[in-house]
Amino acid sequence: MNKNKLEALLSLLDDPDKEIYRSVEKELIELAVSAIPQLEDFWLESKSPLFQERLEMVINKIQFKTVKKELVAWSSAKNPNLIDGAILVNKSYNPNLLIDPIRKSIQKIKDDVSLELNDNLTALEKIKILNHFFYNIYNYQALSPNQPTNWDGDISTVLSQKHGNYIIIAIIYAGIAQELNIPVYGINLPDSVILCYKDELAAKSNMENTKSILFYINPIDKGTVFGQKDLQQIIKAKNIANKAQFYKLASNTSMIKRLVQHEINVYKKLNLNSFIPNFKELFRSI
């Protein structure tokens, strides 16, 4: 959009006629995210509180539209990266999120774990090493679901605070494992996040096959390992139907959808309703 047209549109942004405002806003939010610095200059130059308020909304919508597009592209990838997915969810309500510190924190854990890994280790030995660093050295832990906060799903805050909700803890754990070529994935168990270790040789023909799972992992109990019979007992204790899907691998996309749904639930509890429409739009787009 050329400068003259942009200035003409912005001159109508604080028009008292709401129809004119909506028409102008609709056109402005189609701008690329690269236009935001220019819009911020107009915001600084303005003396109109209404103009500034409406321009802030336009900028927020441009930023959200951009993140939503990135998340759609992420979910369409063949092997979407869990950490990147969590970053995009965080970025959807914190557009100025700094990615580099997040990646450095993840890399530090990966570097420490990788020093202890080798091809001769069994699956259980690899998980034991990962658990040692993740829970004992770095002290990650899940917060009680009875004490929801508006930050316990932010990967940036969780990495600095070393604790967060059970879903983001599982995502970080599995994400680190996958980046280390340790085949840890989620499973679709309601109201819980259980992970599993995939036997890559058995899973080549069918990723959904329960025979491809060597064992299960509880990421909120310091990575405790257990078998299918134990999972059956967990399902029985939950008093829910024992469905085959509860034993199967979940895609990384479904893990991120669960994070978004958790955010919706938490923000409802905290009465932070202005964020919920964007979360719902993200959920539908993945």
ZADO-1210 file (C-alpha; in nm, 4 decimals, padded with zeros to 6 digits):
<atoms>
<atom x="00.0000" y="00.0000" z="00.0000" code="MET" pos="1"/>
<atom x="00.1428" y="00.3371" z="-00.0999" code="ASN" pos="2"/>
<atom x="00.1916" y="00.6133" z="00.1532" code="LYS" pos="3"/>
<atom x="-00.0857" y="00.8379" z="00.0205" code="ASN" pos="4"/>
<atom x="-00.3484" y="00.5643" z="00.0420" code="LYS" pos="5"/>
<atom x="-00.2302" y="00.4647" z="00.3870" code="LEU" pos="6"/>
<atom x="-00.2533" y="00.8229" z="00.5122" code="GLU" pos="7"/>
<atom x="-00.6000" y="00.8584" z="00.3610" code="ALA" pos="8"/>
<atom x="-00.7209" y="00.5465" z="00.5404" code="LEU" pos="9"/>
<atom x="-00.5647" y="00.6474" z="00.8692" code="LEU" pos="10"/>
<atom x="-00.7302" y="00.9894" z="00.8495" code="SER" pos="11"/>
<atom x="-01.0642" y="00.8078" z="00.8710" code="LEU" pos="12"/>
<atom x="-00.9690" y="00.5735" z="01.1530" code="LEU" pos="13"/>
<atom x="-01.1203" y="00.7909" z="01.4258" code="ASP" pos="14"/>
<atom x="-01.4302" y="00.8765" z="01.2220" code="ASP" pos="15"/>
<atom x="-01.7372" y="00.8737" z="01.4500" code="PRO" pos="16"/>
<atom x="-01.9292" y="00.6749" z="01.1893" code="ASP" pos="17"/>
<atom x="-01.8734" y="00.3113" z="01.2934" code="LYS" pos="18"/>
<atom x="-01.9420" y="00.1788" z="00.9456" code="GLU" pos="19"/>
<atom x="-01.6631" y="00.3937" z="00.8040" code="ILE" pos="20"/>
<atom x="-01.4331" y="00.2817" z="01.0849" code="TYR" pos="21"/>
<atom x="-01.5074" y="-00.0869" z="01.0240" code="ARG" pos="22"/>
<atom x="-01.4427" y="-00.0470" z="00.6522" code="SER" pos="23"/>
<atom x="-01.1116" y="00.1268" z="00.7172" code="VAL" pos="24"/>
<atom x="-01.0083" y="-00.1289" z="00.9788" code="GLU" pos="25"/>
<atom x="-01.0892" y="-00.4179" z="00.7444" code="LYS" pos="26"/>
<atom x="-00.8535" y="-00.2765" z="00.4830" code="GLU" pos="27"/>
<atom x="-00.5777" y="-00.1868" z="00.7281" code="LEU" pos="28"/>
<atom x="-00.5564" y="-00.5303" z="00.8902" code="ILE" pos="29"/>
<atom x="-00.4648" y="-00.6753" z="00.5518" code="GLU" pos="30"/>
<atom x="-00.1327" y="-00.4922" z="00.5740" code="LEU" pos="31"/>
<atom x="00.1809" y="-00.7011" z="00.6154" code="ALA" pos="32"/>
<atom x="00.3460" y="-00.7175" z="00.9571" code="VAL" pos="33"/>
<atom x="00.6358" y="-00.5183" z="00.8060" code="SER" pos="34"/>
<atom x="00.4042" y="-00.2144" z="00.8002" code="ALA" pos="35"/>
<atom x="00.3725" y="-00.2070" z="01.1791" code="ILE" pos="36"/>
<atom x="00.6729" y="00.0246" z="01.2466" code="PRO" pos="37"/>
<atom x="00.5165" y="00.2779" z="01.0090" code="GLN" pos="38"/>
<atom x="00.1807" y="00.2480" z="01.1864" code="LEU" pos="39"/>
<atom x="00.3525" y="00.2948" z="01.5214" code="GLU" pos="40"/>
<atom x="00.4994" y="00.6224" z="01.3932" code="ASP" pos="41"/>
<atom x="00.1479" y="00.7445" z="01.3136" code="PHE" pos="42"/>
<atom x="00.0384" y="00.6390" z="01.6626" code="TRP" pos="43"/>
<atom x="00.3165" y="00.8477" z="01.8204" code="LEU" pos="44"/>
<atom x="00.2341" y="01.1512" z="01.6109" code="GLU" pos="45"/>
<atom x="-00.1386" y="01.1449" z="01.6890" code="SER" pos="46"/>
<atom x="-00.3033" y="01.3525" z="01.9612" code="LYS" pos="47"/>
<atom x="-00.6333" y="01.1656" z="01.9376" code="SER" pos="48"/>
<atom x="-00.6905" y="00.9008" z="02.2089" code="PRO" pos="49"/>
<atom x="-00.9594" y="00.7376" z="01.9921" code="LEU" pos="50"/>
<atom x="-00.7240" y="00.7182" z="01.6947" code="PHE" pos="51"/>
<atom x="-00.4498" y="00.5665" z="01.9112" code="GLN" pos="52"/>
<atom x="-00.6862" y="00.3129" z="02.0654" code="GLU" pos="53"/>
<atom x="-00.8193" y="00.2033" z="01.7263" code="ARG" pos="54"/>
<atom x="-00.4743" y="00.1914" z="01.5699" code="LEU" pos="55"/>
<atom x="-00.3536" y="-00.0290" z="01.8551" code="GLU" pos="56"/>
<atom x="-00.6381" y="-00.2682" z="01.7764" code="MET" pos="57"/>
<atom x="-00.5409" y="-00.2681" z="01.4084" code="VAL" pos="58"/>
<atom x="-00.1773" y="-00.3439" z="01.4951" code="ILE" pos="59"/>
<atom x="-00.2822" y="-00.6247" z="01.7294" code="ASN" pos="60"/>
<atom x="-00.5013" y="-00.7785" z="01.4597" code="LYS" pos="61"/>
<atom x="-00.2213" y="-00.7619" z="01.2018" code="ILE" pos="62"/>
<atom x="00.0140" y="-00.9338" z="01.4462" code="GLN" pos="63"/>
<atom x="-00.2383" y="-01.2029" z="01.5336" code="PHE" pos="64"/>
<atom x="-00.3237" y="-01.2636" z="01.1672" code="LYS" pos="65"/>
<atom x="00.0475" y="-01.3154" z="01.0966" code="THR" pos="66"/>
<atom x="00.0953" y="-01.5621" z="01.3844" code="VAL" pos="67"/>
<atom x="-00.2206" y="-01.7502" z="01.2888" code="LYS" pos="68"/>
<atom x="-00.0868" y="-01.7874" z="00.9345" code="LYS" pos="69"/>
<atom x="00.2445" y="-01.9169" z="01.0717" code="GLU" pos="70"/>
<atom x="00.0634" y="-02.1668" z="01.2950" code="LEU" pos="71"/>
<atom x="-00.1453" y="-02.2944" z="01.0036" code="VAL" pos="72"/>
<atom x="00.1759" y="-02.3443" z="00.8032" code="ALA" pos="73"/>
<atom x="00.3346" y="-02.5148" z="01.1061" code="TRP" pos="74"/>
<atom x="00.0449" y="-02.7582" z="01.1447" code="SER" pos="75"/>
<atom x="00.0598" y="-02.8428" z="00.7728" code="SER" pos="76"/>
<atom x="00.4239" y="-02.9509" z="00.7924" code="ALA" pos="77"/>
<atom x="00.5078" y="-03.3210" z="00.7690" code="LYS" pos="78"/>
<atom x="00.6804" y="-03.3256" z="01.1085" code="ASN" pos="79"/>
<atom x="00.5807" y="-03.0088" z="01.2979" code="PRO" pos="80"/>
<atom x="00.8284" y="-02.9195" z="01.5720" code="ASN" pos="81"/>
<atom x="00.6656" y="-02.9167" z="01.9175" code="LEU" pos="82"/>
<atom x="00.8794" y="-02.6358" z="02.0586" code="ILE" pos="83"/>
<atom x="00.8064" y="-02.4157" z="01.7566" code="ASP" pos="84"/>
<atom x="00.4345" y="-02.4830" z="01.7987" code="GLY" pos="85"/>
<atom x="00.4432" y="-02.3751" z="02.1635" code="ALA" pos="86"/>
<atom x="00.6392" y="-02.0621" z="02.0660" code="ILE" pos="87"/>
<atom x="00.3714" y="-01.9662" z="01.8144" code="LEU" pos="88"/>
<atom x="00.0947" y="-02.0075" z="02.0730" code="VAL" pos="89"/>
<atom x="00.2932" y="-01.7837" z="02.3089" code="ASN" pos="90"/>
<atom x="00.3535" y="-01.5350" z="02.0296" code="LYS" pos="91"/>
<atom x="-00.0198" y="-01.5143" z="01.9507" code="SER" pos="92"/>
<atom x="-00.0761" y="-01.3021" z="02.2635" code="TYR" pos="93"/>
<atom x="00.2783" y="-01.1701" z="02.3044" code="ASN" pos="94"/>
<atom x="00.3788" y="-01.0541" z="01.9550" code="PRO" pos="95"/>
<atom x="00.7039" y="-00.9042" z="02.0851" code="ASN" pos="96"/>
<atom x="00.8158" y="-01.2405" z="02.2223" code="LEU" pos="97"/>
<atom x="01.1916" y="-01.2936" z="02.2006" code="LEU" pos="98"/>
<atom x="01.2563" y="-01.6317" z="02.0401" code="ILE" pos="99"/>
<atom x="01.6341" y="-01.6463" z="02.0886" code="ASP" pos="100"/>
<atom x="01.6276" y="-01.6875" z="02.4714" code="PRO" pos="101"/>
<atom x="01.3737" y="-01.9702" z="02.4357" code="ILE" pos="102"/>
<atom x="01.5872" y="-02.1545" z="02.1838" code="ARG" pos="103"/>
<atom x="01.9021" y="-02.1022" z="02.3949" code="LYS" pos="104"/>
<atom x="01.7307" y="-02.2529" z="02.7005" code="SER" pos="105"/>
<atom x="01.6186" y="-02.5559" z="02.5007" code="ILE" pos="106"/>
<atom x="01.9617" y="-02.5952" z="02.3418" code="GLN" pos="107"/>
<atom x="02.1351" y="-02.5858" z="02.6815" code="LYS" pos="108"/>
<atom x="01.9293" y="-02.8836" z="02.8034" code="ILE" pos="109"/>
<atom x="01.9833" y="-03.0671" z="02.4740" code="LYS" pos="110"/>
<atom x="02.3585" y="-03.0117" z="02.4916" code="ASP" pos="111"/>
<atom x="02.3783" y="-03.1485" z="02.8461" code="ASP" pos="112"/>
<atom x="02.1661" y="-03.4543" z="02.7673" code="VAL" pos="113"/>
<atom x="02.3395" y="-03.5312" z="02.4373" code="SER" pos="114"/>
<atom x="02.6778" y="-03.5569" z="02.6129" code="LEU" pos="115"/>
<atom x="02.5452" y="-03.8638" z="02.7978" code="GLU" pos="116"/>
<atom x="02.3717" y="-04.0282" z="02.5026" code="LEU" pos="117"/>
<atom x="02.5142" y="-04.2923" z="02.2704" code="ASN" pos="118"/>
<atom x="02.3815" y="-04.5510" z="02.0267" code="ASP" pos="119"/>
<atom x="02.4413" y="-04.8399" z="02.2673" code="ASN" pos="120"/>
<atom x="02.1899" y="-04.7185" z="02.5246" code="LEU" pos="121"/>
<atom x="01.8492" y="-04.8808" z="02.5604" code="THR" pos="122"/>
<atom x="01.5277" y="-04.6791" z="02.5382" code="ALA" pos="123"/>
<atom x="01.4900" y="-04.6875" z="02.9170" code="LEU" pos="124"/>
<atom x="01.8474" y="-04.5696" z="02.9676" code="GLU" pos="125"/>
<atom x="01.7904" y="-04.2743" z="02.7344" code="LYS" pos="126"/>
<atom x="01.4769" y="-04.1727" z="02.9254" code="ILE" pos="127"/>
<atom x="01.6616" y="-04.2091" z="03.2557" code="LYS" pos="128"/>
<atom x="01.9259" y="-03.9630" z="03.1325" code="ILE" pos="129"/>
<atom x="01.6667" y="-03.7184" z="03.0017" code="LEU" pos="130"/>
<atom x="01.4736" y="-03.7403" z="03.3301" code="ASN" pos="131"/>
<atom x="01.7883" y="-03.6764" z="03.5331" code="HIS" pos="132"/>
<atom x="01.8649" y="-03.3501" z="03.3551" code="PHE" pos="133"/>
<atom x="01.5083" y="-03.2290" z="03.3033" code="PHE" pos="134"/>
<atom x="01.3815" y="-03.2930" z="03.6571" code="TYR" pos="135"/>
<atom x="01.6866" y="-03.3187" z="03.8833" code="ASN" pos="136"/>
<atom x="01.9341" y="-03.0783" z="03.7265" code="ILE" pos="137"/>
<atom x="01.6981" y="-02.8199" z="03.5746" code="TYR" pos="138"/>
<atom x="01.4163" y="-02.8834" z="03.8255" code="ASN" pos="139"/>
<atom x="01.1174" y="-02.8613" z="03.5929" code="TYR" pos="140"/>
<atom x="00.7823" y="-02.9389" z="03.7524" code="GLN" pos="141"/>
<atom x="00.4120" y="-02.9044" z="03.6814" code="ALA" pos="142"/>
<atom x="00.1923" y="-02.6594" z="03.8701" code="LEU" pos="143"/>
<atom x="-00.1248" y="-02.7729" z="04.0397" code="SER" pos="144"/>
<atom x="-00.4260" y="-02.7460" z="03.8033" code="PRO" pos="145"/>
<atom x="-00.6138" y="-02.5957" z="04.0982" code="ASN" pos="146"/>
<atom x="-00.3988" y="-02.2829" z="04.0793" code="GLN" pos="147"/>
<atom x="-00.4271" y="-02.1623" z="03.7168" code="PRO" pos="148"/>
<atom x="-00.2344" y="-01.8539" z="03.6095" code="THR" pos="149"/>
<atom x="-00.2284" y="-01.6536" z="03.2884" code="ASN" pos="150"/>
<atom x="00.1377" y="-01.7436" z="03.2307" code="TRP" pos="151"/>
<atom x="00.1626" y="-02.1144" z="03.3124" code="ASP" pos="152"/>
<atom x="00.1315" y="-02.2071" z="02.9436" code="GLY" pos="153"/>
<atom x="00.3822" y="-01.9502" z="02.8134" code="ASP" pos="154"/>
<atom x="00.6874" y="-02.1427" z="02.7005" code="ILE" pos="155"/>
<atom x="00.9059" y="-01.8340" z="02.7546" code="SER" pos="156"/>
<atom x="00.7948" y="-01.7870" z="03.1175" code="THR" pos="157"/>
<atom x="00.7928" y="-02.1588" z="03.1948" code="VAL" pos="158"/>
<atom x="01.1518" y="-02.1974" z="03.0755" code="LEU" pos="159"/>
<atom x="01.2618" y="-01.9159" z="03.3046" code="SER" pos="160"/>
<atom x="01.0463" y="-02.0147" z="03.6050" code="GLN" pos="161"/>
<atom x="01.1078" y="-02.3919" z="03.5618" code="LYS" pos="162"/>
<atom x="00.7420" y="-02.4763" z="03.6194" code="HIS" pos="163"/>
<atom x="00.4187" y="-02.4534" z="03.4260" code="GLY" pos="164"/>
<atom x="00.0944" y="-02.6350" z="03.3534" code="ASN" pos="165"/>
<atom x="00.1076" y="-03.0080" z="03.2872" code="TYR" pos="166"/>
<atom x="00.0556" y="-02.9686" z="02.9123" code="ILE" pos="167"/>
<atom x="00.3419" y="-02.7261" z="02.8478" code="ILE" pos="168"/>
<atom x="00.5749" y="-02.9348" z="03.0687" code="ILE" pos="169"/>
<atom x="00.4905" y="-03.2409" z="02.8581" code="ALA" pos="170"/>
<atom x="00.5384" y="-03.0440" z="02.5358" code="ILE" pos="171"/>
<atom x="00.8812" y="-02.9152" z="02.6406" code="ILE" pos="172"/>
<atom x="00.9885" y="-03.2627" z="02.7579" code="TYR" pos="173"/>
<atom x="00.8703" y="-03.4362" z="02.4389" code="ALA" pos="174"/>
<atom x="00.9986" y="-03.1522" z="02.2207" code="GLY" pos="175"/>
<atom x="01.3488" y="-03.1799" z="02.3647" code="ILE" pos="176"/>
<atom x="01.3378" y="-03.5585" z="02.3282" code="ALA" pos="177"/>
<atom x="01.2320" y="-03.5410" z="01.9643" code="GLN" pos="178"/>
<atom x="01.5048" y="-03.2886" z="01.8805" code="GLU" pos="179"/>
<atom x="01.7523" y="-03.5361" z="02.0330" code="LEU" pos="180"/>
<atom x="01.6053" y="-03.8120" z="01.8134" code="ASN" pos="181"/>
<atom x="01.4506" y="-03.9814" z="02.1175" code="ILE" pos="182"/>
<atom x="01.1050" y="-04.0867" z="01.9886" code="PRO" pos="183"/>
<atom x="00.8793" y="-03.9533" z="02.2654" code="VAL" pos="184"/>
<atom x="00.5241" y="-03.8479" z="02.1746" code="TYR" pos="185"/>
<atom x="00.1953" y="-03.7720" z="02.3433" code="GLY" pos="186"/>
<atom x="-00.1129" y="-03.9911" z="02.3631" code="ILE" pos="187"/>
<atom x="-00.4764" y="-03.8800" z="02.3548" code="ASN" pos="188"/>
<atom x="-00.5870" y="-03.9444" z="02.7122" code="LEU" pos="189"/>
<atom x="-00.8555" y="-03.6977" z="02.8341" code="PRO" pos="190"/>
<atom x="-00.7644" y="-03.4602" z="03.1190" code="ASP" pos="191"/>
<atom x="-00.4113" y="-03.6007" z="03.1379" code="SER" pos="192"/>
<atom x="-00.0917" y="-03.5729" z="02.9419" code="VAL" pos="193"/>
<atom x="00.0818" y="-03.9070" z="02.9180" code="ILE" pos="194"/>
<atom x="00.3755" y="-03.9552" z="02.6848" code="LEU" pos="195"/>
<atom x="00.5020" y="-04.2700" z="02.5179" code="CYS" pos="196"/>
<atom x="00.8247" y="-04.4045" z="02.3724" code="TYR" pos="197"/>
<atom x="00.7847" y="-04.5206" z="02.0133" code="LYS" pos="198"/>
<atom x="00.9654" y="-04.8277" z="01.8884" code="ASP" pos="199"/>
<atom x="01.0797" y="-04.6837" z="01.5569" code="GLU" pos="200"/>
<atom x="01.1331" y="-05.0211" z="01.3872" code="LEU" pos="201"/>
<atom x="00.7842" y="-05.1517" z="01.4752" code="ALA" pos="202"/>
<atom x="00.6216" y="-04.8185" z="01.3936" code="ALA" pos="203"/>
<atom x="00.7519" y="-04.7786" z="01.0379" code="LYS" pos="204"/>
<atom x="00.4466" y="-04.9422" z="00.8848" code="SER" pos="205"/>
<atom x="00.1860" y="-04.7768" z="01.1059" code="ASN" pos="206"/>
<atom x="00.2432" y="-04.4887" z="01.3463" code="MET" pos="207"/>
<atom x="-00.0942" y="-04.5461" z="01.5130" code="GLU" pos="208"/>
<atom x="-00.0260" y="-04.9118" z="01.5994" code="ASN" pos="209"/>
<atom x="-00.0151" y="-04.9612" z="01.9768" code="THR" pos="210"/>
<atom x="00.2471" y="-05.2344" z="01.9219" code="LYS" pos="211"/>
<atom x="00.4860" y="-04.9566" z="01.8216" code="SER" pos="212"/>
<atom x="00.4851" y="-04.8229" z="02.1791" code="ILE" pos="213"/>
<atom x="00.7530" y="-04.9636" z="02.4092" code="LEU" pos="214"/>
<atom x="00.6314" y="-04.7942" z="02.7278" code="PHE" pos="215"/>
<atom x="00.4548" y="-04.4872" z="02.8633" code="TYR" pos="216"/>
<atom x="00.5957" y="-04.1877" z="03.0514" code="ILE" pos="217"/>
<atom x="00.4347" y="-03.9604" z="03.3104" code="ASN" pos="218"/>
<atom x="00.5910" y="-03.6164" z="03.2513" code="PRO" pos="219"/>
<atom x="00.4414" y="-03.4663" z="03.5679" code="ILE" pos="220"/>
<atom x="00.5818" y="-03.7404" z="03.7910" code="ASP" pos="221"/>
<atom x="00.9491" y="-03.6937" z="03.7066" code="LYS" pos="222"/>
<atom x="00.9218" y="-03.9037" z="03.3925" code="GLY" pos="223"/>
<atom x="00.8041" y="-04.2227" z="03.5644" code="THR" pos="224"/>
<atom x="00.7922" y="-04.5120" z="03.3159" code="VAL" pos="225"/>
<atom x="00.5058" y="-04.7651" z="03.3110" code="PHE" pos="226"/>
<atom x="00.3423" y="-05.0233" z="03.0858" code="GLY" pos="227"/>
<atom x="00.0099" y="-05.0762" z="02.9119" code="GLN" pos="228"/>
<atom x="-00.1477" y="-05.2569" z="03.2101" code="LYS" pos="229"/>
<atom x="-00.0715" y="-04.9544" z="03.4280" code="ASP" pos="230"/>
<atom x="-00.2303" y="-04.7277" z="03.1688" code="LEU" pos="231"/>
<atom x="-00.5385" y="-04.9489" z="03.1781" code="GLN" pos="232"/>
<atom x="-00.5585" y="-04.8917" z="03.5531" code="GLN" pos="233"/>
<atom x="-00.5273" y="-04.5156" z="03.5054" code="ILE" pos="234"/>
<atom x="-00.8126" y="-04.5200" z="03.2542" code="ILE" pos="235"/>
<atom x="-01.0219" y="-04.7336" z="03.4914" code="LYS" pos="236"/>
<atom x="-00.9548" y="-04.4910" z="03.7787" code="ALA" pos="237"/>
<atom x="-01.0758" y="-04.2048" z="03.5608" code="LYS" pos="238"/>
<atom x="-01.4052" y="-04.3907" z="03.5188" code="ASN" pos="239"/>
<atom x="-01.4065" y="-04.3434" z="03.1425" code="ILE" pos="240"/>
<atom x="-01.4645" y="-04.5890" z="02.8584" code="ALA" pos="241"/>
<atom x="-01.1544" y="-04.7914" z="02.7749" code="ASN" pos="242"/>
<atom x="-01.1034" y="-04.6839" z="02.4130" code="LYS" pos="243"/>
<atom x="-00.8257" y="-04.8017" z="02.1803" code="ALA" pos="244"/>
<atom x="-00.7417" y="-04.4412" z="02.0892" code="GLN" pos="245"/>
<atom x="-00.6180" y="-04.3758" z="02.4448" code="PHE" pos="246"/>
<atom x="-00.3234" y="-04.6086" z="02.3838" code="TYR" pos="247"/>
<atom x="-00.2169" y="-04.4609" z="02.0504" code="LYS" pos="248"/>
<atom x="00.0337" y="-04.1926" z="01.9624" code="LEU" pos="249"/>
<atom x="-00.0971" y="-03.8388" z="01.9337" code="ALA" pos="250"/>
<atom x="00.0345" y="-03.6034" z="01.6687" code="SER" pos="251"/>
<atom x="00.2369" y="-03.2989" z="01.7691" code="ASN" pos="252"/>
<atom x="-00.0435" y="-03.0897" z="01.6223" code="THR" pos="253"/>
<atom x="-00.2944" y="-03.2398" z="01.8648" code="SER" pos="254"/>
<atom x="-00.0579" y="-03.1642" z="02.1549" code="MET" pos="255"/>
<atom x="-00.0497" y="-02.7973" z="02.0585" code="ILE" pos="256"/>
<atom x="-00.4288" y="-02.7947" z="02.0176" code="LYS" pos="257"/>
<atom x="-00.4534" y="-02.9247" z="02.3733" code="ARG" pos="258"/>
<atom x="-00.2313" y="-02.6387" z="02.4891" code="LEU" pos="259"/>
<atom x="-00.4589" y="-02.3858" z="02.3174" code="VAL" pos="260"/>
<atom x="-00.7705" y="-02.5488" z="02.4667" code="GLN" pos="261"/>
<atom x="-00.6085" y="-02.5362" z="02.8094" code="HIS" pos="262"/>
<atom x="-00.5410" y="-02.1659" z="02.7611" code="GLU" pos="263"/>
<atom x="-00.9081" y="-02.1109" z="02.6734" code="ILE" pos="264"/>
<atom x="-01.0162" y="-02.2905" z="02.9917" code="ASN" pos="265"/>
<atom x="-00.7696" y="-02.1025" z="03.2126" code="VAL" pos="266"/>
<atom x="-00.8517" y="-01.7603" z="03.0711" code="TYR" pos="267"/>
<atom x="-01.2222" y="-01.8317" z="03.1264" code="LYS" pos="268"/>
<atom x="-01.1539" y="-01.9161" z="03.4916" code="LYS" pos="269"/>
<atom x="-00.9540" y="-01.5961" z="03.5316" code="LEU" pos="270"/>
<atom x="-01.2224" y="-01.3882" z="03.3517" code="ASN" pos="271"/>
<atom x="-00.9691" y="-01.2697" z="03.0932" code="LEU" pos="272"/>
<atom x="-01.2342" y="-01.2949" z="02.8248" code="ASN" pos="273"/>
<atom x="-01.0789" y="-01.0545" z="02.5740" code="SER" pos="274"/>
<atom x="-00.8143" y="-01.3157" z="02.4859" code="PHE" pos="275"/>
<atom x="-01.0551" y="-01.6044" z="02.4331" code="ILE" pos="276"/>
<atom x="-01.1790" y="-01.5236" z="02.0777" code="PRO" pos="277"/>
<atom x="-00.8211" y="-01.5322" z="01.9469" code="ASN" pos="278"/>
<atom x="-00.7501" y="-01.8613" z="02.1234" code="PHE" pos="279"/>
<atom x="-01.0657" y="-02.0129" z="01.9762" code="LYS" pos="280"/>
<atom x="-00.9657" y="-01.8919" z="01.6299" code="GLU" pos="281"/>
<atom x="-00.6228" y="-02.0484" z="01.6741" code="LEU" pos="282"/>
<atom x="-00.7792" y="-02.3756" z="01.7853" code="PHE" pos="283"/>
<atom x="-01.0019" y="-02.3892" z="01.4772" code="ARG" pos="284"/>
<atom x="-00.7135" y="-02.3065" z="01.2441" code="SER" pos="285"/>
<atom x="-00.4785" y="-02.5865" z="01.3554" code="ILE" pos="286"/>
</atoms>
